[in-house]
Amino acid sequence: MSHPVHRHLRFAEMYEAGDSWLAGCSPHPDLVRQAWILEALAPIATGEKWLAVEVAFVATVRAMKRIGTPQLGPVLADPGLDLTWWLIPPDTADELVGIKQAIVQPKGEPLHCPPTGWYQCGRKWLHRPDGSGTLNDPTLLAAALGPGNGYKLPAEVYR
């Protein structure tokens, strides 16, 4: 049986890459980490590294099932507000024009983020940043948000 401290260290290491990437998306990564140490959410402005797409919680759960875990990028949730935010590349907002369930937040709008491994202030990563910089494909998100929006998921998504 492993020592509890060792289990905790492995757990922390598992999330460090995602935390480093997320903090690095801010011009002030040290302030992001300070907020997390204080068990607060860190405001990280959208636009530079990614945009945040706001989607209702239930619609997100359905979309995540349709897209499948291997195709997912970071998705932040606040179940109490019935909201989620999908991180997409900064130059891809046009892919979601006309998708009523998705609201792309304006560039510069802060997204209040917990660290990647913790439920904090009512928020949790449903699919956490892993440190690679992988983001969600807005075309897949548009397709997964429901019928009648003119998009079809590519066949390779189902393989």
ROMI-170267 format. One record per residue: z, y, x of N, C-alpha, C, O, CB in turn. Coordinates in pm, whole numbers, padded with zeros to 5 digits, always signed. Each point is the difference from the previous one (the first is absolute). Last residue first. Glycine has a CB too. Layout:
residues N
ZYXZYXZYXZYXZYX ...
//
This chain:
residues 159
-03504+00636-01536+00000-00116+00090+00129-00013+00074+00016-00092+00080-00259+00114-00054 +00101+00339-00333+00055-00117-00067+00005-00124+00088+00047-00105-00044-00133+00199-00167 -00104+00323+00353+00141+00027-00029+00065-00124-00061+00120-00023+00019-00170+00268-00053 -00423-00217+00124+00082-00045+00112+00150+00026-00021+00082-00062+00068-00277+00104+00081 -00145+00106-00465+00029-00143-00007+00092-00046+00112+00083-00088-00020-00304+00055-00087 +00249+00542-00073-00096-00083+00073+00044-00146-00001+00119-00030-00003-00180+00226+00148 +00187+00141-00545+00051-00044+00128-00105-00084+00070-00064-00084-00065+00301+00089-00022 -00367+00386-00253+00029-00143+00002+00055-00033+00138-00047+00052+00101-00136-00105-00271 +00116+00526-00170+00010-00068+00128+00023-00148-00022+00060-00041-00099+00030+00249+00207 -00113+00135-00459-00127-00004+00071+00003-00070+00133-00102-00007+00068+00052+00213-00181 +00393-00144-00247-00008+00114+00090-00124-00003+00088-00017+00085+00087+00263-00076-00090 -00078-00338-00339-00062+00119-00057-00007+00119+00093-00036+00109-00042+00116-00189-00171 +00307-00295+00274-00137-00009-00047-00050+00135-00050+00077+00089-00036-00038-00329-00026 +00353+00220+00444-00029-00042-00135-00146-00001-00036-00084+00054+00072+00300+00033-00129 +00032-00010+00486+00077+00071-00101-00046-00026-00142+00058+00052-00095-00017+00120+00264 -00243-00339+00251+00115-00076-00047+00078+00069-00111+00079-00064-00069-00065-00032+00294 -00394+00299-00004-00043-00121-00070+00118-00073-00063-00011-00053-00111-00180+00033+00269 +00280+00395+00114-00069+00042-00122-00042-00122-00083+00016-00001-00122-00098+00208+00239 +00267-00290+00305+00102+00051-00092-00064+00041-00132+00052-00033-00106+00086+00111+00301 -00422-00210+00153+00072-00115-00055+00105+00045-00100+00019-00063-00104-00059-00064+00316 -00181+00463+00016-00096-00067-00088+00065-00123-00064-00019-00025-00119-00173+00107+00263 +00431+00170+00184-00001+00063-00132-00100-00063-00096+00019+00007-00122+00051+00201+00232 +00217-00426+00300-00140+00031-00028-00007+00060-00140+00030-00070-00097-00114-00118+00250 +00525+00205+00186-00065-00063-00115-00145+00046-00013-00032+00115+00028+00254-00131-00144 +00017-00003+00604+00020+00070-00126-00071-00075-00112-00074-00095+00027+00093+00317+00093 +00177-00289+00430-00082-00049-00112+00038+00074-00128+00118+00014-00032-00139-00240+00142 +00228+00257+00338-00078+00112-00054-00091-00042-00114-00076+00082-00052+00084+00023+00274 +00335-00362+00042-00140-00010+00043-00084+00120-00043-00109+00022+00054+00131-00268-00067 +00452+00147-00097-00019+00059+00132-00143+00001+00047-00032+00065+00100+00258-00138-00048 -00043-00067-00486+00034-00099+00101-00017+00052+00142+00022-00073+00097-00090-00103-00257 +00185+00354-00382-00082+00024+00119+00045-00097+00109+00119-00023+00020-00150+00270-00080 +00121-00418-00436+00045+00097+00100-00104+00027+00108-00085-00084+00029+00316+00008-00072 -00190-00055-00489-00074-00056+00113+00019+00102+00111-00052+00112-00006-00123-00239-00139 +00438+00210-00196-00044-00127-00057-00085-00076+00101+00008-00122+00010-00003+00220-00242 +00385+00279+00321-00139-00035+00027-00030-00135-00064+00061-00101+00038-00060+00233+00179 +00371+00228-00400-00018-00120+00082-00149-00022+00021-00080+00027-00089+00295-00131+00001 +00200+00473-00147-00137-00033+00045-00001-00118+00095+00094-00022+00077-00157+00260-00105 +00460-00008-00169-00085-00045-00110-00141-00038+00039-00080-00034-00087+00215+00178-00053 +00200-00008+00462-00015+00110-00097-00097-00037-00112-00076+00085-00047+00125+00080+00230 -00088-00523+00162+00078+00120+00027-00031+00107-00104-00117+00030-00027+00120-00084+00272 -00086-00477-00038-00002+00066-00131+00092+00120+00016+00119-00016+00026-00165-00201-00161 -00209-00023+00563+00118+00027-00081-00034+00060-00135-00098+00074-00014+00225-00044+00222 -00414-00131+00198+00072-00121-00035+00115+00017-00097+00076-00094-00022-00139+00016+00240 -00242+00433-00035-00081-00109-00054+00079-00122-00046-00050-00077-00083-00128+00156+00230 +00370+00433-00173-00050-00085+00108-00063-00126-00061+00023-00030-00117+00154+00118+00278 -00207+00315-00484+00110-00070+00066-00055-00070+00124-00121-00006+00019+00244-00027-00240 -00338+00489-00027-00007-00140+00042+00132-00053+00055+00068+00068+00076-00307-00032-00028 -00050+00369-00341+00137-00025+00046+00018-00149+00023+00004-00079-00095+00083+00282-00032 -00515+00149+00145+00039-00126-00063+00136-00035+00060+00014-00011+00122-00258-00070-00157 -00037+00578-00010+00088-00097+00066+00020-00126-00085+00017+00007-00122+00099+00183+00237 -00556+00145-00072+00108-00036-00093+00093-00100+00069-00048-00100+00054-00102+00140-00257 -00264+00115+00397+00117+00081+00029+00118-00027-00091+00112+00044+00029-00266+00126+00052 -00325-00283-00266+00035+00003+00143+00116+00096+00021+00004+00109-00058-00243-00163+00124 +00205-00163-00552-00070+00096+00086+00045-00010+00146+00114-00037+00029-00137+00189-00226 +00022-00579-00141+00084+00116+00030-00075+00095+00094-00072-00045+00088+00282-00094-00118 -00412-00212-00337+00007+00024+00144+00080+00128+00023-00035+00106-00051-00188-00224+00092 +00219-00248-00452+00003+00143+00028+00016+00017+00151+00104-00036+00056-00005+00092-00285 -00244-00461-00162+00029+00036+00139-00008+00151+00019-00101+00063-00034+00011-00284+00111 -00015-00024-00487+00132-00051+00038+00043+00046+00139+00115-00020+00039-00158-00177-00183 -00394+00301-00049+00109+00071-00068+00139-00044+00044+00094+00079-00004-00246-00054-00188 -00331+00007+00433+00093-00110-00028+00127+00062-00057+00081+00057+00073-00178-00206+00115 -00268+00419-00032-00028-00061-00129+00088-00119-00034-00010-00055-00110-00220+00131+00140 +00180+00037+00474-00034+00099-00103-00035-00074-00129-00080-00094+00001-00005+00260+00174 +00195-00360+00265+00087-00016-00117-00025+00104-00108+00074+00007-00098+00095-00104+00249 -00395+00078+00279-00015-00135-00053+00079-00019-00130-00028-00091-00078-00007+00007+00312 +00062+00483+00040-00112-00002-00095-00022-00137-00063-00055-00009-00110-00050+00190+00242 +00425-00099+00226+00048+00035-00135-00111-00007-00104+00026-00033-00116+00145+00179+00220 -00149-00230+00404-00053-00093-00100+00040+00032-00144-00019-00084-00088+00024-00085+00265 +00117+00336+00299-00132+00047-00042-00060-00082-00114-00122+00000-00019+00087+00080+00252 +00474-00168-00017-00004+00139-00045-00136+00049-00052-00005+00097-00074+00182-00058+00236 +00016-00557-00203-00051+00088+00105-00022+00142-00052-00036+00018-00117-00073-00217+00226 +00486-00071-00361-00143-00022+00023-00046+00091+00113+00068+00098+00031-00106-00163-00275 +00511-00145-00028-00050+00080+00111-00145-00040+00026-00031-00117+00022+00263+00138+00079 +00085-00031-00563-00083-00080+00089-00050+00092+00111-00049+00109-00029-00021-00268-00160 +00500+00167-00177-00096+00078+00077-00069-00095+00098+00065-00067+00080+00073+00280-00102 +00164-00220-00486-00029-00054+00133-00099+00093+00068-00065+00082-00065+00109-00321-00011 +00331+00232-00386-00112+00048+00081-00011-00077+00131+00097-00054+00052-00070+00279-00154 +00321-00192-00273-00117-00076-00044-00125+00044+00076-00108+00009-00057+00211-00035-00170 +00369+00158+00293-00096+00100-00049-00125-00066-00058-00087+00069-00052+00172+00091+00224 +00253-00432+00011+00070+00087-00093-00088+00108-00060+00021+00043-00113+00184-00088+00241 -00363-00253+00221+00006-00060-00133+00070+00087-00104-00038-00002-00117+00038-00218+00229 -00268+00311+00340+00124+00055-00054+00011-00053-00142-00044+00068-00094+00037+00144+00242 -00302-00346+00333+00037-00002-00142+00131+00073-00025+00091+00000+00083-00212-00217-00108 -00337+00139+00398+00138+00043-00019+00031+00004-00149-00085+00040-00080+00079+00095+00294 -00368-00375+00142+00022+00041-00139+00150+00028-00015+00083-00089+00018-00282-00049-00106 -00207+00022+00507+00132+00045-00046+00001+00049-00145-00086+00077-00042+00135-00018+00276 -00437-00392-00133+00062+00091+00095+00132+00045-00060+00047-00059-00098-00272+00135+00191 -00101-00539-00201+00084+00116-00031+00040+00079+00124+00021-00055+00108+00063-00069-00303 -00342-00306+00142-00081+00122-00009+00084+00126-00019-00056+00110-00003-00126-00249-00092 +00366-00316+00112-00072+00025+00126-00079+00131+00001-00028+00054+00107+00014-00299-00081 +00263+00104-00432+00077+00048+00114-00081+00025+00126+00022+00103+00065+00166-00226-00160 -00402+00163-00403+00051-00106+00087+00061+00056+00127-00048+00099+00056-00125-00252-00147 -00053+00336-00344-00051+00023+00135+00041-00113+00094-00081-00048+00079+00090+00296-00118 +00148-00250-00411-00146-00014+00002-00056+00014+00141-00092-00071+00037+00084+00161-00269 +00473-00023+00162-00036-00140-00026-00151-00020+00010-00046-00098+00059+00247+00074-00208 -00039+00463+00178+00035-00075+00121-00034-00148-00016-00047-00063+00095+00230+00227-00048 -00237+00120-00421-00103+00025+00103+00030-00079+00127-00092-00055+00062+00055+00284-00157 +00356-00242-00255-00124-00070-00039-00107+00015+00108-00067-00097+00036+00121+00135-00279 +00340+00204+00305+00030-00144+00010-00125-00081-00035-00033-00096+00070+00276+00138-00129 -00270+00424+00000+00000-00039+00141+00026-00149+00016-00068-00066+00079+00146+00294-00018 -00044-00035-00488-00141-00006+00041-00011-00043+00146-00093-00072+00037+00035+00252-00204 +00489-00101+00000-00057-00122-00059-00147-00016+00040-00044-00111+00030+00205+00129-00223 +00062+00383+00337+00054-00122+00060-00065-00127-00054-00044-00084+00078+00259+00205-00048 -00490+00346-00014+00116-00053-00073+00041-00136+00057-00084-00075+00049+00012+00198-00258 -00170+00230+00528-00038-00095-00104+00129-00047-00069+00103-00016+00066-00315-00059+00062 -00003+00445+00279+00108-00031-00094-00053-00085-00114-00100+00033-00063+00217+00182+00122 -00260-00121+00474-00056-00014-00134+00112-00046-00093+00055-00109+00018-00289+00055+00072 +00179+00310+00422+00081-00082-00089-00062+00003-00139-00028+00107-00055+00238-00060+00190 -00415+00010+00399+00027+00064-00129+00084-00096-00082-00003-00121+00022-00214+00255-00014 +00168-00079+00559-00028-00071-00124+00020+00092-00119+00062+00105+00010+00007-00322+00096 -00041+00373+00347-00022-00143+00031-00040-00080-00123-00068-00102+00012+00234+00123+00170 -00121+00456-00231-00035-00017+00141-00038-00145+00031-00108-00026+00051+00263+00215+00007 -00013-00072-00508-00121+00069+00042-00041-00023+00143-00119-00019+00026+00178+00183-00189 +00451-00149-00102-00125-00075-00011-00113+00082+00061+00011+00121+00019+00071-00238-00228 +00462+00135+00337-00113+00066-00066-00124-00088+00001-00032-00063+00101+00126+00286-00035 +00438-00350-00074-00113-00009+00092-00122+00054-00074-00038-00052-00105+00136-00150+00230 +00478+00178-00168-00125+00055-00053-00109-00003+00107+00013+00062+00105+00118+00086-00263 +00311-00479+00086-00064+00094+00092-00129+00053-00062-00086-00079-00037+00186-00042+00237 +00397-00080-00403-00145-00016+00006-00056+00106+00095+00052+00111+00006-00061-00206-00243 +00512-00100+00306-00076+00089-00088-00148-00036+00010-00041-00074+00089+00212+00261-00061 +00232-00348+00230-00032-00073-00122-00063+00090-00106+00026-00013-00120+00162-00143+00169 -00079+00255+00421+00089+00055-00102-00018-00067-00136+00060+00042-00099-00065+00175+00222 -00275-00337+00234+00136-00029+00047+00103+00047-00102+00103-00063-00020-00180+00082+00259 -00373+00093-00318+00027-00141-00026+00140-00041+00045+00066-00078-00068-00310+00032+00091 +00093+00482+00074+00017-00015-00145+00036-00145-00033+00089-00025-00081-00255+00211+00038 +00054-00094+00486+00132+00055-00034+00027-00014-00149+00111-00034-00040-00129+00196+00232 -00409-00282-00034+00101-00100+00037+00142+00049-00031+00086-00079-00039-00240-00005+00218 -00198+00386-00248-00017-00113-00091+00109-00104+00028+00067-00047-00092-00318+00087+00078 +00216+00321+00306+00065+00039-00126-00011-00110-00105+00091-00019-00081-00143+00258+00133 -00168-00299+00362+00144-00003+00021+00077+00039-00127+00106-00054-00027-00144+00109+00270 -00442-00030-00224+00052-00136-00018+00151-00010+00019+00065-00084-00061-00285+00000+00137 -00140+00467-00187+00138+00000+00050+00063-00137-00018+00089-00017-00083-00069+00262+00028 -00462-00144-00091+00001+00079+00124+00139+00005+00064+00015+00045+00114-00202+00093-00208 +00018-00566-00195+00059+00132-00019-00013+00079+00130+00005-00058+00108+00158-00031-00281 -00285-00364+00140-00092+00070-00092+00050+00141-00031-00070+00078-00064+00004-00299-00035 +00316-00099+00360-00106+00064+00077-00104+00070-00085-00082+00076+00051+00119-00247+00120 +00310-00092-00366+00059+00121+00059-00105+00079+00077+00001+00123-00001+00223-00238+00016 -00362-00301-00181+00026+00093-00110+00060+00131+00052-00045+00107-00040+00080-00302-00114 -00105-00158+00463-00127+00052-00050+00024+00106-00106-00060+00108+00004-00051-00328+00046 +00488-00003+00110-00058+00085+00105-00131+00062-00047-00023+00119+00020+00130-00261+00155 +00099-00176-00456+00077+00125+00003-00058+00097+00103-00012+00120-00027+00218-00245-00045 -00391-00306+00053-00035+00077-00119+00073+00133-00005-00059+00102-00035+00017-00313-00084 +00153-00086+00466-00139+00043+00016-00045+00086-00118-00065+00103+00018+00016-00310+00115 +00485+00004-00144-00011+00113+00092-00144+00050+00014-00022+00121+00006+00220-00209+00116 -00010-00303-00381-00042+00122-00068-00025+00117+00094-00052+00103-00045+00180-00181-00149 +00021-00355+00347-00112-00030-00089-00055+00127-00065-00120+00009-00026+00220-00235-00018 +00295+00234+00311-00122-00004+00079-00123-00022-00087-00107+00053+00028+00239-00141+00165 +00296+00066-00394-00033+00138+00038-00130+00004+00079-00083+00089-00022+00327-00032+00026 -00074-00481-00115-00041+00070-00122-00044+00142+00034-00104+00046-00048+00264-00186-00088 +00029-00116+00477-00135-00049-00032-00055+00072-00123-00118+00035-00005+00174-00260+00105 +00387+00319+00017-00092+00056+00098-00143-00045-00027-00093+00079+00010+00278-00075+00159 +00160-00186-00434-00020+00141-00032-00100+00064+00097-00086+00078-00042+00320-00066-00049 -00098-00454+00171-00085+00005-00120-00032+00145-00035-00113+00032-00034+00213-00248-00051 +00204+00147+00433-00135-00037+00042-00097+00003-00118-00113+00046+00014+00209-00189+00168 +00361+00211-00266-00055+00116+00073-00143-00029+00042-00086+00088-00009+00316-00025+00091 +00020-00413-00289-00043+00105-00094-00060+00122+00069-00093+00061-00053+00270-00139-00100 -00214-00415+00375+00104+00101-00015-00049+00111-00092-00117+00039+00009+00209-00093+00221 -00285-00453-00268-00008+00119+00084+00110+00099-00036+00049+00005-00113-00296-00038+00136 +00232-00522-00047+00000+00118-00084+00000+00124+00089+00079+00009+00094+00043-00133-00279 
//
